[in-house]
Amino acid sequence: MAQVAVLIRIYPEEQEKVDELIAKIKAELKPIQIGTEELAFGAKAIKALFYTDEKDGSSPLEEKLQSIPNVSSIDVVAMDRLS
Protein backbone atom coordinates (compact mmCIF):
# COMPACT_ATOMS: atom_id res chain seq x y z
CA MET A 1 0.00 0.00 0.00
CA ALA A 2 1.25 3.47 -0.87
CA GLN A 3 2.02 6.22 1.62
CA VAL A 4 0.64 9.74 1.49
CA ALA A 5 2.14 12.95 2.84
CA VAL A 6 -0.42 15.06 4.69
CA LEU A 7 0.29 18.70 5.50
CA ILE A 8 -1.98 20.00 8.25
CA ARG A 9 -2.41 23.49 9.71
CA ILE A 10 -3.34 23.37 13.39
CA TYR A 11 -4.89 26.36 15.14
CA PRO A 12 -4.32 26.52 18.92
CA GLU A 13 -6.96 27.77 21.34
CA GLU A 14 -4.33 29.54 23.45
CA GLN A 15 -1.52 31.33 21.59
CA GLU A 16 0.73 31.46 24.64
CA LYS A 17 0.81 27.65 24.75
CA VAL A 18 1.93 27.01 21.14
CA ASP A 19 5.28 25.52 22.21
CA GLU A 20 3.56 23.13 24.63
CA LEU A 21 1.16 22.06 21.89
CA ILE A 22 4.04 21.42 19.47
CA ALA A 23 5.77 19.25 22.09
CA LYS A 24 2.56 17.27 22.68
CA ILE A 25 2.02 16.71 18.93
CA LYS A 26 5.64 15.59 18.53
CA ALA A 27 5.33 13.13 21.42
CA GLU A 28 1.97 11.65 20.41
CA LEU A 29 1.96 11.70 16.61
CA LYS A 30 5.63 11.93 15.56
CA PRO A 31 5.32 14.32 12.58
CA ILE A 32 7.98 14.31 9.85
CA GLN A 33 8.26 18.12 10.15
CA ILE A 34 6.59 20.65 12.42
CA GLY A 35 6.84 24.40 12.83
CA THR A 36 4.85 27.59 13.16
CA GLU A 37 3.33 29.93 10.63
CA GLU A 38 2.67 33.60 11.37
CA LEU A 39 -0.93 34.68 10.94
CA ALA A 40 -2.36 38.15 11.50
CA PHE A 41 -1.80 40.28 14.61
CA GLY A 42 0.90 38.05 16.11
CA ALA A 43 -1.20 34.90 16.08
CA LYS A 44 0.47 31.65 15.05
CA ALA A 45 -0.68 28.39 13.56
CA ILE A 46 1.24 25.13 13.60
CA LYS A 47 2.04 23.39 10.32
CA ALA A 48 2.89 19.71 10.54
CA LEU A 49 3.75 17.11 7.91
CA PHE A 50 2.78 13.48 8.49
CA TYR A 51 3.11 10.28 6.47
CA THR A 52 0.21 7.85 6.62
CA ASP A 53 -1.12 4.86 4.70
CA GLU A 54 -3.13 5.76 1.62
CA LYS A 55 -5.97 3.43 2.61
CA ASP A 56 -6.42 5.29 5.92
CA GLY A 57 -6.41 8.77 4.42
CA SER A 58 -6.21 11.75 6.75
CA SER A 59 -9.34 11.10 8.85
CA PRO A 60 -7.71 9.10 11.69
CA LEU A 61 -4.92 11.68 11.89
CA GLU A 62 -7.43 14.55 11.98
CA GLU A 63 -9.39 12.84 14.77
CA LYS A 64 -6.24 12.31 16.85
CA LEU A 65 -5.22 15.96 16.43
CA GLN A 66 -8.71 17.21 17.37
CA SER A 67 -8.58 15.15 20.58
CA ILE A 68 -5.43 16.93 21.82
CA PRO A 69 -6.16 19.66 24.39
CA ASN A 70 -5.64 23.25 23.14
CA VAL A 71 -6.37 22.37 19.49
CA SER A 72 -9.08 24.74 18.28
CA SER A 73 -9.35 23.54 14.68
CA ILE A 74 -7.33 22.01 11.86
CA ASP A 75 -7.14 22.32 8.09
CA VAL A 76 -5.68 19.77 5.70
CA VAL A 77 -3.53 22.00 3.49
CA ALA A 78 -2.24 19.33 1.09
CA MET A 79 -2.19 15.60 0.57
CA ASP A 80 0.20 13.97 -1.91
CA ARG A 81 0.84 10.35 -2.74
CA LEU A 82 4.43 9.26 -2.25
CA SER A 83 5.93 7.05 -4.93
C-alpha positions in Angstrom: 0.0 0.0 0.0 1.3 3.5 -0.9 2.0 6.2 1.6 0.6 9.7 1.5 2.1 13.0 2.8 -0.4 15.1 4.7 0.3 18.7 5.5 -2.0 20.0 8.3 -2.4 23.5 9.7 -3.3 23.4 13.4 -4.9 26.4 15.1 -4.3 26.5 18.9 -7.0 27.8 21.3 -4.3 29.5 23.4 -1.5 31.3 21.6 0.7 31.5 24.6 0.8 27.6 24.8 1.9 27.0 21.1 5.3 25.5 22.2 3.6 23.1 24.6 1.2 22.1 21.9 4.0 21.4 19.5 5.8 19.3 22.1 2.6 17.3 22.7 2.0 16.7 18.9 5.6 15.6 18.5 5.3 13.1 21.4 2.0 11.6 20.4 2.0 11.7 16.6 5.6 11.9 15.6 5.3 14.3 12.6 8.0 14.3 9.9 8.3 18.1 10.1 6.6 20.6 12.4 6.8 24.4 12.8 4.9 27.6 13.2 3.3 29.9 10.6 2.7 33.6 11.4 -0.9 34.7 10.9 -2.4 38.2 11.5 -1.8 40.3 14.6 0.9 38.1 16.1 -1.2 34.9 16.1 0.5 31.6 15.1 -0.7 28.4 13.6 1.2 25.1 13.6 2.0 23.4 10.3 2.9 19.7 10.5 3.7 17.1 7.9 2.8 13.5 8.5 3.1 10.3 6.5 0.2 7.8 6.6 -1.1 4.9 4.7 -3.1 5.8 1.6 -6.0 3.4 2.6 -6.4 5.3 5.9 -6.4 8.8 4.4 -6.2 11.7 6.7 -9.3 11.1 8.8 -7.7 9.1 11.7 -4.9 11.7 11.9 -7.4 14.6 12.0 -9.4 12.8 14.8 -6.2 12.3 16.8 -5.2 16.0 16.4 -8.7 17.2 17.4 -8.6 15.1 20.6 -5.4 16.9 21.8 -6.2 19.7 24.4 -5.6 23.3 23.1 -6.4 22.4 19.5 -9.1 24.7 18.3 -9.4 23.5 14.7 -7.3 22.0 11.9 -7.1 22.3 8.1 -5.7 19.8 5.7 -3.5 22.0 3.5 -2.2 19.3 1.1 -2.2 15.6 0.6 0.2 14.0 -1.9 0.8 10.4 -2.7 4.4 9.3 -2.2 5.9 7.0 -4.9 
